[in-house]
Amino acid sequence: MGIIKTFDERADHIRQKSGTEPVPLACNNESLAGAVSQRACVYSGARVVLNPMTDALHLVHGPIGCASYTWDIRGSSTSGPTLYKKSFSTDMKVADVIFGGEKKLAGAIRELAARYRPPAFFVYSTCIVGVIGDDLKAVCKSASDDLGIPVIPVMSEGFRGNKNEGYKAACNALFELLGTRDYVPKSPYAINLLGEYNVAGDLWNVLPLFEEMNVEVVASFTGDSRVEEIQRAHKAKLNLVQCSGSMTYLAKKMEEKYGIPYRRVSFFGSGDISSALRTTAEFFGDPGMMERAEEIIERETARIAPEIECH
């Protein structure tokens, strides 16, 4: 019998059925060390969130399999830099496991910095790093001091929990970038999009609608984003959280430190997009923006209605 995918709205998660036995697929499934194909480990969750940052250099400290498995894991599109499409690894071998891989990691960071000159590094720990005890934080801090750019450790040892823990590890890494660059928004109505990964270019369909409402999107976390945008994202007035599972944790941290409130929204379907535009306009309380939002919704609904009806 083939694999049948069904959506269980009551449980609010996807189940995968093989035969008659349902197997839950959820981000809080516990992971097994080495079983990367289950897509539930901490490291996998961290890569899903961070990898769409287009101009950052993503370096995996661990065996080559971890890097190859997560190459282009999100399939996110870019409007510019393509560095994130390259997969870098320290390719740890038996000798590195026995004697430690810190020197190899430090050398890899120096070599990659000289070759690609990225504005920031994300350095991911994997299961083996957690087992042998390499001091990822110390190596990254030393490299950051020497290079003069953020070299951020992502504490994502796969066995530490589940994919949700990976989301938190990624959010903690992003939080280190936040607030490190000053910025004056071009519009008094400045927002961030959290949990928008620009899969198949969906972000590019949403941005023009906000621009038409005179709403500036300071940063997208993390679809088609740049390091500079994340650094200045603390200047936004509102966070819209698209993927609540991966980004609510960061939204709460930003609210606590920077006083930025957040609202949960969705950009899947015309009804959800309409609701997101109205939510934004209602938050800022600007009558002109509310009017523009309704005009956009009416126009776009009329534009797509014939195409929906013919299907």
Secondary structure as a PSIPRED ss2 file (coil, helix, strand):
# PSIPRED VFORMAT (PSIPRED V4.0)

   1 M C   1.000  0.000  0.000
   2 G C   1.000  0.000  0.000
   3 I E   0.000  0.000  1.000
   4 I E   0.000  0.000  1.000
   5 K E   0.000  0.000  1.000
   6 T E   0.000  0.000  1.000
   7 F E   0.000  0.000  1.000
   8 D E   0.000  0.000  1.000
   9 E C   1.000  0.000  0.000
  10 R C   1.000  0.000  0.000
  11 A C   1.000  0.000  0.000
  12 D C   1.000  0.000  0.000
  13 H E   0.000  0.000  1.000
  14 I E   0.000  0.000  1.000
  15 R E   0.000  0.000  1.000
  16 Q E   0.000  0.000  1.000
  17 K E   0.000  0.000  1.000
  18 S E   0.000  0.000  1.000
  19 G C   1.000  0.000  0.000
  20 T C   1.000  0.000  0.000
  21 E E   0.000  0.000  1.000
  22 P E   0.000  0.000  1.000
  23 V E   0.000  0.000  1.000
  24 P E   0.000  0.000  1.000
  25 L E   0.000  0.000  1.000
  26 A C   1.000  0.000  0.000
  27 C C   1.000  0.000  0.000
  28 N C   1.000  0.000  0.000
  29 N C   1.000  0.000  0.000
  30 E C   1.000  0.000  0.000
  31 S C   1.000  0.000  0.000
  32 L C   1.000  0.000  0.000
  33 A C   1.000  0.000  0.000
  34 G C   1.000  0.000  0.000
  35 A C   1.000  0.000  0.000
  36 V H   0.000  1.000  0.000
  37 S H   0.000  1.000  0.000
  38 Q H   0.000  1.000  0.000
  39 R C   1.000  0.000  0.000
  40 A C   1.000  0.000  0.000
  41 C C   1.000  0.000  0.000
  42 V H   0.000  1.000  0.000
  43 Y H   0.000  1.000  0.000
  44 S H   0.000  1.000  0.000
  45 G H   0.000  1.000  0.000
  46 A H   0.000  1.000  0.000
  47 R H   0.000  1.000  0.000
  48 V H   0.000  1.000  0.000
  49 V H   0.000  1.000  0.000
  50 L H   0.000  1.000  0.000
  51 N C   1.000  0.000  0.000
  52 P C   1.000  0.000  0.000
  53 M C   1.000  0.000  0.000
  54 T C   1.000  0.000  0.000
  55 D C   1.000  0.000  0.000
  56 A C   1.000  0.000  0.000
  57 L E   0.000  0.000  1.000
  58 H E   0.000  0.000  1.000
  59 L E   0.000  0.000  1.000
  60 V E   0.000  0.000  1.000
  61 H E   0.000  0.000  1.000
  62 G C   1.000  0.000  0.000
  63 P C   1.000  0.000  0.000
  64 I H   0.000  1.000  0.000
  65 G H   0.000  1.000  0.000
  66 C H   0.000  1.000  0.000
  67 A H   0.000  1.000  0.000
  68 S H   0.000  1.000  0.000
  69 Y H   0.000  1.000  0.000
  70 T C   1.000  0.000  0.000
  71 W C   1.000  0.000  0.000
  72 D C   1.000  0.000  0.000
  73 I C   1.000  0.000  0.000
  74 R C   1.000  0.000  0.000
  75 G C   1.000  0.000  0.000
  76 S E   0.000  0.000  1.000
  77 S C   1.000  0.000  0.000
  78 T C   1.000  0.000  0.000
  79 S C   1.000  0.000  0.000
  80 G C   1.000  0.000  0.000
  81 P C   1.000  0.000  0.000
  82 T C   1.000  0.000  0.000
  83 L H   0.000  1.000  0.000
  84 Y H   0.000  1.000  0.000
  85 K H   0.000  1.000  0.000
  86 K C   1.000  0.000  0.000
  87 S C   1.000  0.000  0.000
  88 F E   0.000  0.000  1.000
  89 S E   0.000  0.000  1.000
  90 T C   1.000  0.000  0.000
  91 D C   1.000  0.000  0.000
  92 M C   1.000  0.000  0.000
  93 K C   1.000  0.000  0.000
  94 V H   0.000  1.000  0.000
  95 A H   0.000  1.000  0.000
  96 D H   0.000  1.000  0.000
  97 V H   0.000  1.000  0.000
  98 I H   0.000  1.000  0.000
  99 F H   0.000  1.000  0.000
 100 G C   1.000  0.000  0.000
 101 G C   1.000  0.000  0.000
 102 E H   0.000  1.000  0.000
 103 K H   0.000  1.000  0.000
 104 K H   0.000  1.000  0.000
 105 L H   0.000  1.000  0.000
 106 A H   0.000  1.000  0.000
 107 G H   0.000  1.000  0.000
 108 A H   0.000  1.000  0.000
 109 I H   0.000  1.000  0.000
 110 R H   0.000  1.000  0.000
 111 E H   0.000  1.000  0.000
 112 L H   0.000  1.000  0.000
 113 A H   0.000  1.000  0.000
 114 A H   0.000  1.000  0.000
 115 R H   0.000  1.000  0.000
 116 Y H   0.000  1.000  0.000
 117 R C   1.000  0.000  0.000
 118 P C   1.000  0.000  0.000
 119 P C   1.000  0.000  0.000
 120 A C   1.000  0.000  0.000
 121 F E   0.000  0.000  1.000
 122 F E   0.000  0.000  1.000
 123 V E   0.000  0.000  1.000
 124 Y E   0.000  0.000  1.000
 125 S E   0.000  0.000  1.000
 126 T C   1.000  0.000  0.000
 127 C H   0.000  1.000  0.000
 128 I H   0.000  1.000  0.000
 129 V H   0.000  1.000  0.000
 130 G H   0.000  1.000  0.000
 131 V H   0.000  1.000  0.000
 132 I H   0.000  1.000  0.000
 133 G C   1.000  0.000  0.000
 134 D C   1.000  0.000  0.000
 135 D C   1.000  0.000  0.000
 136 L H   0.000  1.000  0.000
 137 K H   0.000  1.000  0.000
 138 A H   0.000  1.000  0.000
 139 V H   0.000  1.000  0.000
 140 C H   0.000  1.000  0.000
 141 K H   0.000  1.000  0.000
 142 S H   0.000  1.000  0.000
 143 A H   0.000  1.000  0.000
 144 S H   0.000  1.000  0.000
 145 D H   0.000  1.000  0.000
 146 D H   0.000  1.000  0.000
 147 L H   0.000  1.000  0.000
 148 G C   1.000  0.000  0.000
 149 I C   1.000  0.000  0.000
 150 P C   1.000  0.000  0.000
 151 V E   0.000  0.000  1.000
 152 I E   0.000  0.000  1.000
 153 P E   0.000  0.000  1.000
 154 V E   0.000  0.000  1.000
 155 M C   1.000  0.000  0.000
 156 S C   1.000  0.000  0.000
 157 E C   1.000  0.000  0.000
 158 G H   0.000  1.000  0.000
 159 F H   0.000  1.000  0.000
 160 R H   0.000  1.000  0.000
 161 G C   1.000  0.000  0.000
 162 N C   1.000  0.000  0.000
 163 K H   0.000  1.000  0.000
 164 N H   0.000  1.000  0.000
 165 E H   0.000  1.000  0.000
 166 G H   0.000  1.000  0.000
 167 Y H   0.000  1.000  0.000
 168 K H   0.000  1.000  0.000
 169 A H   0.000  1.000  0.000
 170 A H   0.000  1.000  0.000
 171 C H   0.000  1.000  0.000
 172 N H   0.000  1.000  0.000
 173 A H   0.000  1.000  0.000
 174 L H   0.000  1.000  0.000
 175 F H   0.000  1.000  0.000
 176 E H   0.000  1.000  0.000
 177 L H   0.000  1.000  0.000
 178 L C   1.000  0.000  0.000
 179 G C   1.000  0.000  0.000
 180 T C   1.000  0.000  0.000
 181 R C   1.000  0.000  0.000
 182 D C   1.000  0.000  0.000
 183 Y C   1.000  0.000  0.000
 184 V C   1.000  0.000  0.000
 185 P C   1.000  0.000  0.000
 186 K C   1.000  0.000  0.000
 187 S C   1.000  0.000  0.000
 188 P C   1.000  0.000  0.000
 189 Y C   1.000  0.000  0.000
 190 A E   0.000  0.000  1.000
 191 I E   0.000  0.000  1.000
 192 N E   0.000  0.000  1.000
 193 L E   0.000  0.000  1.000
 194 L E   0.000  0.000  1.000
 195 G E   0.000  0.000  1.000
 196 E E   0.000  0.000  1.000
 197 Y C   1.000  0.000  0.000
 198 N C   1.000  0.000  0.000
 199 V E   0.000  0.000  1.000
 200 A C   1.000  0.000  0.000
 201 G C   1.000  0.000  0.000
 202 D C   1.000  0.000  0.000
 203 L H   0.000  1.000  0.000
 204 W H   0.000  1.000  0.000
 205 N H   0.000  1.000  0.000
 206 V H   0.000  1.000  0.000
 207 L H   0.000  1.000  0.000
 208 P H   0.000  1.000  0.000
 209 L H   0.000  1.000  0.000
 210 F H   0.000  1.000  0.000
 211 E H   0.000  1.000  0.000
 212 E H   0.000  1.000  0.000
 213 M C   1.000  0.000  0.000
 214 N C   1.000  0.000  0.000
 215 V C   1.000  0.000  0.000
 216 E E   0.000  0.000  1.000
 217 V E   0.000  0.000  1.000
 218 V E   0.000  0.000  1.000
 219 A E   0.000  0.000  1.000
 220 S E   0.000  0.000  1.000
 221 F E   0.000  0.000  1.000
 222 T E   0.000  0.000  1.000
 223 G C   1.000  0.000  0.000
 224 D C   1.000  0.000  0.000
 225 S C   1.000  0.000  0.000
 226 R C   1.000  0.000  0.000
 227 V H   0.000  1.000  0.000
 228 E H   0.000  1.000  0.000
 229 E H   0.000  1.000  0.000
 230 I H   0.000  1.000  0.000
 231 Q H   0.000  1.000  0.000
 232 R C   1.000  0.000  0.000
 233 A H   0.000  1.000  0.000
 234 H H   0.000  1.000  0.000
 235 K H   0.000  1.000  0.000
 236 A C   1.000  0.000  0.000
 237 K C   1.000  0.000  0.000
 238 L E   0.000  0.000  1.000
 239 N E   0.000  0.000  1.000
 240 L E   0.000  0.000  1.000
 241 V E   0.000  0.000  1.000
 242 Q C   1.000  0.000  0.000
 243 C C   1.000  0.000  0.000
 244 S H   0.000  1.000  0.000
 245 G H   0.000  1.000  0.000
 246 S H   0.000  1.000  0.000
 247 M H   0.000  1.000  0.000
 248 T H   0.000  1.000  0.000
 249 Y H   0.000  1.000  0.000
 250 L H   0.000  1.000  0.000
 251 A H   0.000  1.000  0.000
 252 K H   0.000  1.000  0.000
 253 K H   0.000  1.000  0.000
 254 M H   0.000  1.000  0.000
 255 E H   0.000  1.000  0.000
 256 E H   0.000  1.000  0.000
 257 K H   0.000  1.000  0.000
 258 Y H   0.000  1.000  0.000
 259 G C   1.000  0.000  0.000
 260 I C   1.000  0.000  0.000
 261 P C   1.000  0.000  0.000
 262 Y E   0.000  0.000  1.000
 263 R E   0.000  0.000  1.000
 264 R E   0.000  0.000  1.000
 265 V C   1.000  0.000  0.000
 266 S C   1.000  0.000  0.000
 267 F C   1.000  0.000  0.000
 268 F C   1.000  0.000  0.000
 269 G C   1.000  0.000  0.000
 270 S H   0.000  1.000  0.000
 271 G H   0.000  1.000  0.000
 272 D H   0.000  1.000  0.000
 273 I H   0.000  1.000  0.000
 274 S H   0.000  1.000  0.000
 275 S H   0.000  1.000  0.000
 276 A H   0.000  1.000  0.000
 277 L H   0.000  1.000  0.000
 278 R H   0.000  1.000  0.000
 279 T H   0.000  1.000  0.000
 280 T H   0.000  1.000  0.000
 281 A H   0.000  1.000  0.000
 282 E H   0.000  1.000  0.000
 283 F H   0.000  1.000  0.000
 284 F H   0.000  1.000  0.000
 285 G C   1.000  0.000  0.000
 286 D C   1.000  0.000  0.000
 287 P H   0.000  1.000  0.000
 288 G H   0.000  1.000  0.000
 289 M H   0.000  1.000  0.000
 290 M H   0.000  1.000  0.000
 291 E H   0.000  1.000  0.000
 292 R H   0.000  1.000  0.000
 293 A H   0.000  1.000  0.000
 294 E H   0.000  1.000  0.000
 295 E H   0.000  1.000  0.000
 296 I H   0.000  1.000  0.000
 297 I H   0.000  1.000  0.000
 298 E H   0.000  1.000  0.000
 299 R H   0.000  1.000  0.000
 300 E H   0.000  1.000  0.000
 301 T H   0.000  1.000  0.000
 302 A H   0.000  1.000  0.000
 303 R H   0.000  1.000  0.000
 304 I H   0.000  1.000  0.000
 305 A H   0.000  1.000  0.000
 306 P H   0.000  1.000  0.000
 307 E H   0.000  1.000  0.000
 308 I H   0.000  1.000  0.000
 309 E H   0.000  1.000  0.000
 310 C C   1.000  0.000  0.000
 311 H C   1.000  0.000  0.000
